[in-house]
Amino acid sequence: MQIQDLPYPDPGVPDARSGPRFLWWLWRNQLGGQLKSLAWGLLHFVSVSALPFCVGLAVQAAVDRSGTRLALTGGLMLLCGIGIAVGDTFLHRTAVTNWITAAARVQQLLARKAAQLGSALTRRVAAGEVVAVSTGDVEKIGWFVEAVSRFTAAALTVVVVCAGLLVYQPSLGVVVAVGVPVVALAVLPLLPRATRRADEQREKAGRATELASDTVAGLRVLRGIGGEELFLDRYRRASQEVRHAAVRSARMWSLISAVQVLLPGLLLIAVVWHGIHLARQGRISVGELVTVYSAVMILNYPLRHFEEIAMAYSFSRPSAKRAARVLSLERCTATDGSREAEVPSGDLYDPATGLLAPAGRFTAVVCGDPDAAGRLAERLGGHPTEPGRSVLLGGVPLDELPLDSARTAVLVQDKDPVLLSGTLRELLDVPASGAVRAADALAAAQCEDVLDALAQGSLDATGPMDARITERGRSLSGGQRQRLALARSLITDPEVLVLDEPTSAVDSHTEARIADGLRRLRSGRTTVVFTSSPLLLDRADRVALVIEGEVVAVGPHRELVDGEPRYRAVVTRETDEELAAADEGILLGALQELEEIEESA
């Protein structure tokens, strides 16, 4: 896989049982790139490690006054230089490719999981954690996957050099062969503590990210109630905790780095001291001493990769653990389905609540609990949060359809829709039947003032459709964002459209016009609206009252207001005291009527 081939046609099915298993799965799925990186790494490291032998041969040739051997050694050094340059160039190229492709695979897996779970994702995992996994954690996971092949090349080079020194000069080679493993493994006792501190730092950073994400999302509300400073103080404290944890982690890694500098230095001193002693005895030549000394010096370079792989694993392990936790989440229903792909039509029926939305009709649903309304809306779209009996569309269970088919048949717009940054034309460029024009959808959603606001805010735009929308539409009011999202849903023209409180942030006059436009544009299509607004309810063909997960009353809005106290309590916002007083008044009226009948008799 090359960078230009991204994204992956299929990122695969990850092993999300644990963080280490997920890292191993990523490495195995990039085996070709890892082998390329290993080959170029071996060329680079072996070429670097061969220089000391060339230097030793050159020194000995100069001592022996052999011009032929000196010229031959120069040629060997030239070849080593070419190997170093070529190996380093392509090692960097393959390493960066492995890093980017691994990060891209993780991001694709996360995006696919988010698309499968829908709004259920943020109910099971904090939004800030999802943000942390898809940004910083992805980079750390890619770093470890990329560093494995370079570490393997460095480790093999160390083994080759030690074996070469044993053959070249056994007396000094034994010292190097014994000392190098000690230098490489000396930091192992420090790694568990360093890993724990790195885990603590990442955990605190994740909580700080969650707090920041939640604060930014609710900034408008916080300012309205004067809670901005309170949440700012909380973030300051969380940020300081992250800083303290980062300092503690850095202290441990600085200690590991110091050990990696100290021990090779001690090994070098031991080699030089023992080598000088052997040279004085005439057991080794000056060239051999220079060769071994230079080899030990050069070994510091590949040995550095032992520290890097330890750091990469310590930082990537908690990141991989979080990514695996998100990727291990599953839908209550299968995404493939047991039926062939089709877009059914007909009545929409939920057997769990008894809710029926006749085909081609405008049905309104009133729920006393807003959270229950949101869960029911997800069920109607084939996205249940809990296992249960499937919703039927034209007698076909949505759970048995492939996920794409179910989403094509039933579109659910939740009460807090998201607007992506870009132009208005790009926002409205969604899969659609083509039967509804953008202008008609915008008009039905009463977006005239929204278009004017966008045009004024984008001076370089040639028209309203080319006006820019900021991230999540933060430059717009809540009602303007809500109306743009409604227009986007109307353009798709699905077989069934489910709207959860689509006009909760607009004024009553605009709401009345939206109700008329919605009824007109969706004529002949099945529309289900969860609302408690009398303006929308009055224009619905039928209204269903859902109490404690069950439909308890069905009928026109005006009949339910007159004859169903529970419905009237939700729609007119009557308190329990008012409702009790009304019931008492009805009872007294009935008693008076009974007394009048008795007197007349």
Secondary structure as UniProt FT lines:
FT   HELIX           3..5
FT   HELIX           19..28
FT   TURN            29..30
FT   HELIX           31..63
FT   TURN            64..65
FT   HELIX           67..117
FT   TURN            118..119
FT   HELIX           120..124
FT   HELIX           127..132
FT   HELIX           133..137
FT   HELIX           138..168
FT   HELIX           170..185
FT   TURN            186..187
FT   HELIX           188..190
FT   HELIX           191..217
FT   HELIX           219..225
FT   HELIX           228..280
FT   TURN            281..282
FT   HELIX           286..327
FT   STRAND          348..350
FT   TURN            351..354
FT   STRAND          355..357
FT   TURN            359..360
FT   STRAND          362..367
FT   HELIX           370..380
FT   TURN            381..382
FT   STRAND          392..393
FT   TURN            394..395
FT   STRAND          396..397
FT   HELIX           398..400
FT   HELIX           403..409
FT   STRAND          410..413
FT   STRAND          422..423
FT   HELIX           424..427
FT   HELIX           438..444
FT   TURN            445..446
FT   HELIX           448..457
FT   TURN            459..460
FT   HELIX           464..466
FT   STRAND          468..469
FT   HELIX           471..473
FT   TURN            474..475
FT   HELIX           478..492
FT   STRAND          496..500
FT   TURN            502..505
FT   HELIX           508..521
FT   TURN            522..524
FT   STRAND          526..530
FT   HELIX           534..538
FT   STRAND          542..547
FT   TURN            548..549
FT   STRAND          550..555
FT   HELIX           557..563
FT   HELIX           565..571
FT   TURN            572..573
FT   HELIX           576..600
//
